[in-house]
């Protein structure tokens, strides 16, 4: 398999701050990354939703570090998940839309943390490649020692893949993932090695079918809303069980629990909190997501930050905390948030690039695929991975152009956000918004800020060229 890295380790003494130079195995924190599927910024009681009940998320937001301007790297699911795994914009590895596999050449957070003694596991939605045995893109080929995963979103009583073997489960979908994670974590806490657990829910992705007790909480609303709200509450219950179990296991103090969603709110049933756009769009409503980080030994008092952060930041932040250096690290789009976590800085001037490439998604019907796999394996056989996963490592031929950037891109610099929209006829239109004065992007001030537009346009185009070079494979070195 192609890999770019060899990892240099360094160790240190933890002194009440995240960053240090020499951590022993017992001092390194456990890490749990939890992600929702299609929960918008406004789909939280603590963010002002008038109906949805999220007592466990609310408690975490009132205890840890609450991010009020946290962005998904992309406005749809698979790309954002790739950004969490790598710290890189998903277009760099060809994960343009839902269903695209992540290239095995990429270095993942799981692979990096394993070099300093972490044991790793993935539970729930994967959606970065097939979860069948012969897939070069399943979690096991991306650094996860254990995996209990679905190829896409999954519903109640889902069939999951346990390291390639189809397993019929019973129960509410979010709780399925949490229960599997807790069983694994309970075993791992008996050893001194720290762990990374990635727990990715399949809710509240449509079709919405809440557990009956969760649905009943919202009987005054339409059936569609009952089930959507109920799925969010089901996630909240599962998150609460996971969170409370950290205390029961005696590991809460030195465990990082980081929660976010994969894209902005759904139209019709979801809430963006009033921000423009929704899932699938590069406006704020399609990108802003709820996010919370708890780490009691380091975040001793609740804090809220308005700093604009990104799912790409998770990878570099965790590598710095764990004391991992990736040699020949490919270009990152995220930054370490260690100073923010330590309460030392709140960098309001950082830049971020977004690019929703003009491509169609790839259908990945999890329920039917997993049912077929279960049937085949029960009969003594197996099934091959889908074609897109089988060729996940292939680089584009011919290479992508570094002068055309189809789709909707944007460049955020502090409170300014410049949009670049390239249509099918290669015509490019531009929009500029001052997010401090106009957070809902209603007043285009492009014509009054010509100097700013020129500088931001140059920054965006430089970044887009960098992304395309990565897409074409320039970052990879054969090991």
Order of alpha helices (4+ residues) and beta strands (2+ residues): beta-beta-alpha-beta-alpha-alpha-beta-beta-beta-beta-alpha-beta-alpha-alpha-beta-alpha-beta-beta-beta-alpha-beta-alpha-beta-alpha-alpha-beta-beta-beta-alpha
